[in-house]
Amino acid sequence: SNLVPWQMVAKRTGAELDFAPIDDDYRLDLDAFGRLLEREPRIVAVSAMSNVLGAIVPLAEVSAMAHRVGAIVVADAAQLISHSEVEVGELGIDFLAFSGHKMLGPTGIGILWGASARLEEMEPFEGGGEMIADVQLDHSTWATIPHRFEAGTPPITESVGLQAAVEYLEKIGMGEVVAHDRELTTYCLERLAEVPQLKVQGPATTVDRGGVISFTLGDIHPHDLATILDEDGVSVRAGHHCAKPLMRTLGVPATARASFHVYNDREDVDALIASLHRAGELFGVA
């Protein structure tokens, strides 16, 4: 979702795409990123937290580097927003987007935050009711922000659901969410180290890392692994996670991925580890 749209834009405009690599710790290589900035890009698009690796990008630092060469910074925060305390105004970014269902809300709705100065520069990209101040036969004038970007009937039901999700997380406290996330992730990384031939595809510590852990187990295909885990009542996602270029970089066809949130506890981690041991025995990699 943070690549295909830019490919579409490049096809229409002739823009060129380039990519910053990750380092040996599965994190954004800031030195390589700095060298790419010497080309003076127009836009820098960054996944704030990897849905595969769990690694969190230092957005404030990336934004400062990009702005020095005049680039606009667009952050995909679909993973980060529900696993971290985010103060958008302190990040220096120009745009931030995330989806409702990744933060315990309904599907079919998301948020695009934009810096006021950037939004004022933009024309509406959709036409319809509720986004105009006045309509003449030969022209229209736009309503104030954000209404000019919200043409037509809004997703009312989804908006109510998203508000409920925001209020739910705020009631818990994002600080508590982050602490719980970190505690479970630390415990899971420690327990995963007990499983023979298991490799974590991501940072080995919880520093700047969210509650998403991808892994491979010997030569077991992640789809087969997920089937065994499912038989034990353990739910993981298996596949390329909409990140095929990253899978090629990692040198694997796919990974299995465990994710944590406020509804998980240590018993869930223990169930995962027990099921992984069983899978290893079944496939002869224990």
C-alpha positions in Angstrom: 0.0 0.0 0.0 3.0 2.3 0.3 4.5 1.2 -3.0 1.8 0.5 -5.6 0.3 4.0 -5.5 3.7 5.5 -6.1 4.2 3.1 -9.0 0.9 4.4 -10.4 2.0 8.0 -10.0 5.3 7.3 -11.6 3.6 5.7 -14.6 1.4 8.7 -15.1 4.1 11.4 -14.5 7.4 9.9 -15.5 8.7 10.1 -12.0 11.5 7.7 -10.9 11.3 5.5 -7.8 14.3 4.6 -5.7 14.5 2.6 -2.5 16.6 2.9 0.7 17.8 -0.5 1.9 17.7 -2.0 5.4 20.8 -2.8 7.4 22.0 -6.0 9.0 19.7 -5.4 12.0 16.6 -5.2 9.7 16.3 -1.4 10.1 16.3 1.5 7.7 19.9 2.2 6.6 20.1 5.9 7.4 23.5 6.3 5.7 22.2 4.9 2.5 19.1 7.0 2.8 21.2 10.1 3.2 23.1 9.3 0.0 19.8 8.9 -1.9 18.7 12.3 -0.7 21.6 13.8 -2.7 19.4 13.2 -5.7 17.0 15.8 -4.2 13.7 13.8 -4.4 10.4 15.5 -4.5 8.7 13.0 -2.1 9.9 10.6 0.6 7.4 7.9 1.4 8.2 5.8 4.5 6.5 3.0 6.3 6.7 4.2 9.9 6.6 0.6 11.3 7.2 -2.5 9.2 4.3 -4.9 9.2 6.8 -7.7 8.6 9.9 -6.8 10.6 8.3 -4.7 13.4 11.1 -2.2 13.0 10.1 1.4 13.8 11.6 4.2 11.6 12.9 7.3 13.4 10.4 9.6 11.6 11.6 12.9 13.1 15.2 12.2 12.0 14.0 11.0 8.5 11.8 14.1 8.2 14.6 16.5 9.1 17.0 14.9 6.6 14.3 14.9 3.8 13.3 18.5 4.4 16.9 19.7 4.1 16.7 18.8 0.4 13.1 20.1 0.0 11.3 16.8 -0.1 7.7 16.2 1.2 7.5 13.4 3.7 4.6 11.0 3.6 4.3 8.4 6.4 2.4 5.2 6.3 1.5 4.8 10.0 -1.0 1.9 9.7 1.1 -0.3 12.0 2.6 2.4 14.2 -0.5 4.3 15.2 -2.0 1.4 17.3 1.3 0.3 18.9 3.0 3.6 19.8 2.4 7.0 21.3 2.3 9.3 18.2 2.5 13.1 18.5 2.2 14.1 14.9 3.2 17.7 15.4 6.6 16.6 16.8 7.5 14.5 13.9 7.9 17.2 11.3 6.2 15.1 8.6 3.9 16.5 5.9 1.3 13.7 5.7 0.4 10.7 7.8 -2.0 8.0 6.9 -3.5 5.0 8.7 -6.4 2.5 8.5 -9.2 2.0 11.0 -9.0 -1.7 11.2 -5.4 -1.8 12.3 -6.3 0.2 15.4 -9.2 -2.0 16.5 -11.8 -0.1 14.5 -13.9 -1.1 11.5 -12.7 -1.8 7.9 -13.3 0.6 5.0 -12.2 3.8 6.7 -8.9 5.5 7.5 -7.3 8.8 8.3 -5.1 11.1 6.3 -3.5 13.8 8.3 -1.9 16.6 6.5 0.1 19.7 7.7 -2.1 22.8 7.2 0.3 24.5 4.9 0.3 21.4 2.6 -3.4 21.0 2.6 -3.9 24.7 1.7 -1.8 24.1 -1.4 -4.0 21.2 -2.6 -7.0 21.1 -4.9 -9.8 18.6 -4.1 -9.2 15.2 -5.8 -12.9 14.2 -5.7 -16.0 16.1 -6.6 -19.5 16.0 -5.1 -21.6 17.4 -2.3 -20.3 18.7 1.1 -17.0 19.8 -0.4 -18.1 23.1 -1.9 -18.7 26.6 -0.7 -20.6 27.7 -3.8 -21.6 26.3 -7.1 -22.1 28.3 -10.3 -22.8 26.9 -13.8 -19.3 27.5 -14.9 -17.3 27.1 -11.7 -17.3 26.1 -8.0 -15.5 27.3 -4.9 -14.3 24.9 -2.3 -15.2 24.6 1.4 -12.6 25.0 4.1 -10.3 22.2 5.1 -11.1 19.4 5.8 -14.5 19.5 4.1 -13.1 20.2 0.6 -11.5 16.8 0.6 -14.6 14.9 1.8 -16.9 14.9 -1.2 -20.2 12.9 -1.1 -21.8 11.0 1.7 -19.2 10.1 4.4 -18.9 6.5 5.8 -21.0 7.4 8.8 -21.2 4.0 10.4 -17.5 3.4 10.0 -16.8 6.9 11.4 -18.7 6.1 14.6 -16.9 2.8 14.9 -13.5 4.4 14.4 -14.3 7.0 17.1 -15.2 4.2 19.5 -11.9 2.5 18.8 -10.0 5.7 19.4 -11.8 6.3 22.7 -11.2 2.7 23.8 -7.5 3.0 23.2 -7.4 6.4 24.9 -9.2 5.0 27.9 -6.6 2.3 28.3 -3.8 4.9 27.6 -1.4 4.5 24.8 1.5 4.5 27.3 -0.1 1.3 28.8 -0.6 -0.1 25.3 3.1 0.5 24.4 4.3 -1.0 27.7 2.1 -4.1 27.3 3.3 -4.5 23.7 6.9 -4.3 24.6 6.6 -6.7 27.5 4.9 -9.4 25.4 7.3 -8.8 22.5 10.3 -9.2 24.8 8.9 -12.4 26.3 8.0 -13.8 22.9 11.5 -13.1 21.5 13.0 -14.9 24.5 10.8 -17.9 24.1 11.3 -18.1 20.3 15.0 -18.5 20.9 14.1 -21.9 22.5 12.7 -23.3 19.3 15.4 -25.2 17.2 16.0 -23.8 13.7 13.7 -20.9 14.1 14.9 -17.6 12.7 13.3 -14.3 13.6 13.1 -12.0 10.5 13.5 -8.7 12.3 15.3 -6.8 15.1 16.4 -9.0 18.0 15.5 -6.4 20.6 12.5 -4.3 21.5 14.3 -1.0 21.0 12.3 0.9 18.3 10.3 -2.2 17.6 6.6 -3.0 17.7 4.6 -6.1 18.5 5.0 -7.8 15.2 7.3 -10.8 14.9 7.9 -12.6 11.6 9.8 -15.9 11.6 10.7 -19.0 9.6 11.2 -22.5 11.0 13.8 -24.6 9.2 12.6 -25.4 5.7 8.9 -25.6 6.6 6.8 -23.5 4.3 5.1 -20.8 6.4 1.7 -21.9 5.0 2.2 -25.4 6.2 3.5 -24.0 9.5 0.4 -21.9 9.9 -1.8 -24.9 9.3 -0.2 -26.8 12.2 -0.5 -23.8 14.4 -4.2 -23.3 13.5 -4.9 -26.9 14.6 -3.7 -25.9 18.0 -5.8 -22.8 18.1 -2.9 -20.4 17.4 -3.6 -17.8 14.8 -0.7 -16.3 12.7 -0.6 -14.8 9.3 1.5 -16.6 6.7 2.6 -15.3 3.3 4.5 -12.4 1.9 2.4 -9.8 3.9 1.9 -7.6 0.8 5.7 -7.1 0.9 7.1 -9.2 -1.9 10.2 -7.0 -2.5 11.1 -7.4 1.1 10.7 -11.2 1.0 13.2 -11.2 -1.9 15.6 -9.1 0.1 15.3 -11.5 3.1 15.8 -14.5 0.7 12.6 -16.3 1.8 9.4 -17.1 -0.1 7.3 -16.0 2.9 7.2 -15.8 6.6 4.8 -16.6 9.5 3.9 -13.6 11.6 2.7 -13.3 15.1 1.1 -10.0 16.3 0.3 -8.8 19.7 -2.2 -6.2 21.1 -4.0 -5.4 24.3 -6.1 -8.6 24.1 -3.0 -10.9 24.2 -1.1 -12.2 27.2 1.8 -14.5 28.1 -0.4 -17.6 27.8 -0.9 -16.8 24.1 2.9 -16.7 23.7 3.3 -20.0 25.5 0.7 -21.6 23.3 2.6 -20.3 20.2 5.9 -21.8 21.4 4.3 -25.2 22.3 2.7 -25.4 18.9 6.0 -24.4 17.1 7.8 -27.3 19.0 5.1 -29.7 17.8 5.4 -28.4 14.2 9.1 -28.9 14.3 8.7 -32.5 15.5 6.2 -33.2 12.8 8.4 -31.9 10.0 11.6 -33.3 11.5 13.3 -30.0 12.2 13.2 -30.2 16.0 
